[in-house]
C-alpha cells in the first residue's frame, strides 16, 4: 500500500517539476506514516513541509498543488491537508480490502520478501559456556536470535545459524575441578572444595555419570568416561561433552536449531589464535610494555590500548574472539550478527579494533551486534533467584517446565532487547487478555472455530467464496482490521532491517485486539445475510493467516483450539 501511494506522490512531484512549481527533481522520497487517529486518515506525509523552501511556497499551498497533481487512481478515497502542511490520505474501501485478497493468495508466504537477495548472513547466538544448564539469559538470547534468523530468512537472506562453544579457559578448568571433587566424595561445604567451583545438583549427576563410565554424544563427538577420578583431563573432556548434550536437549525443547557448532578450542589447536596475533604484530599494531603484549586499539577508536597477552602468559579473552571472527570472514560471510548479553558490550570495540588491525579488508562496522539486557523472573509476587538443578540461577528448562515453550519464547522476545525484562510466571500461565500470548493464540483459535461452524453449513461457505463480496465490508472495524493486515509485509521488513523481533509481537497484539473488537461488534455467520457473512469469513481467514505467519516468525505455535 505504501509503495503504491509513494509512486503516486512521485508522479505528482514530477508533474510539479515539469510545470515549474519545483525547480528540480527532489532529492528525497516522500515518507508515508500510518496515522494513530483514524480521523487523520490512513496514511500521512510531510513532503510538502520538506519541500516548501525549495518551492518557495507555504507548505499548505504546496500541499494543495501536490494533491491536485496526483494522477487518477482507485487507491485514494479522499485527502485532507492538516496543520502546517501534512497531507492525510483516506484510502478507498477497495484499497483496504485488497489486503484480504493478497493474504489468501500468498498463504504461508504472506509477509515474505527478497530484500536480502540470497546474500549470506551468519547469526551467532546463545554461545553459552559448557559449564552448566542454560539460564534464562541464554533463553532470551535463544528466543531473540532464533527469531532474527526467521525474520532474515523471510526477507530473502541465506541464514547460517552458529553456536560458539567457549570450551577453553579457566571456567572449563573450574568445571573439571568441581566434577572431580564430587567424584571424590566432596561437597561444597568441605574446606577444600574448589574456590570457584560449581555447586548445582547437575555436578552430582555429571560426576556419577563419569564414575559409571557412561558414554555421551554431543554434536560432533562421542565420549566414554574413564571413571578415573584422578584423571582431570578425562574429566574435563567428558564434562564438556555431557553439558553440551544437556544444552542441546534444552535448545531442542525450545525449538532452536543450529547449522554449526564452533569450538573455541579449535582456534588454539589449529593455530588460528597465534596466526591472528602474528598478523597484528606484523602489521605494526602491537607493542610490548611491562612484559605484556598490547594492541594499539586506540588507533581504531578504542578509549585505551588493550592487553592481548598477559605478563604471566596466556591471551586475554578478546584475542580468540578476533581469531574467530577472522575465521567467519574467511568463510565468506559478508554480514555477521552476534546476539549476546549486554555484558559483552565492552568487547565490541576491542574485537572490531583487532579485526581492523589484521588489514584483511574487513569493514569497520563489522560484525553487527544485538545485545539483550538481563531477565528477572517473578512468581507469586516475588523474584525467583535459585534453581535446585543449577544452584544459583533460574534455568531455561525451569521456564519451559513452568509455562511451556510458547509462552517462554513469546515473553522472552516480546520486548526490545535493549530493555530489561521481567518474566512474570503467573501472567504467562493466566488465561486472560492480559497474557499477550494467550490473547493472540486465542484470536487464532477463535477464527478456526468460526471456520468449522461455516463448514458445517455446507455449500460454498468458505473464505474464498467471500472474495467476490468484499465490497460489502463497510464497517469501520472491518476496514481498520483489513488495513492492519496489509501492513504485515512492511512490519516484517522493518523488524528484519532493525533486528527487532519484538516489533512482530507488538503487531500481533494489535491484530488480535482488532480481531476481537470486530468479532464482538459483528455477527460473522448470518445465513440471512449471506454475502456480507462470506466477506467477513474471508476477512477472518486472512486475519488467522497473518497471525499464524507472525507467530511462526517468533517460533510460537498457532493452535486451532484452546
Buried (B, 14 or more C-beta within 10 A) or exposed (E): BBEEBBBBBBEBBEBBBEEEBBEEEBEEEBEBEBBEEEEBBBBBBBBBBBBBEBBEBBBBBBBBBBBEBBEEEEBBBEBBBBEEBBBBBBBBBEBBBBBBBBBBEBEEEBBBBEBBEEEBBBBBBBBBBBBBBBBBBBBBBBBBBBBBBBBBBBBBBBBBBBBBBBBBBEBBBBBBBBBBBBBEEBEBEEEEBBEEBBBBEBBBBBBEBBBEEBEBEBBEEEBEBBBBBEBBEBBBBBBBBBBBBBBBBBBEBBBBEBEBBBBBBBBBEEEBBBBBBEBBBEBEBBEEEEEBBBBBBEEBEBEEBBBBBEEEEEBBEBBBBBBBBBBBBEEEBEBBBBBBBBEBEEBBBBBBBBBBBBEEEBEEEBBBBBBBBEBBBBBEEEEBEEBEBBBEBBBBBBBBEBBBBBBBBBBBBBBBBEEEBBBBBEBBBBEEEEBBBBBBBBBBBBBBEBBEEBEEEEEEBBBEBBBEBBEBBEBEBBBBBBBBBBBBBBBBBBBBEEBBBBBBBBBBBEBBBBBBBBBEEBEBBEEEEBBBBBBBBBBBBBBBBBBBBBBBBBBBBBBBEE
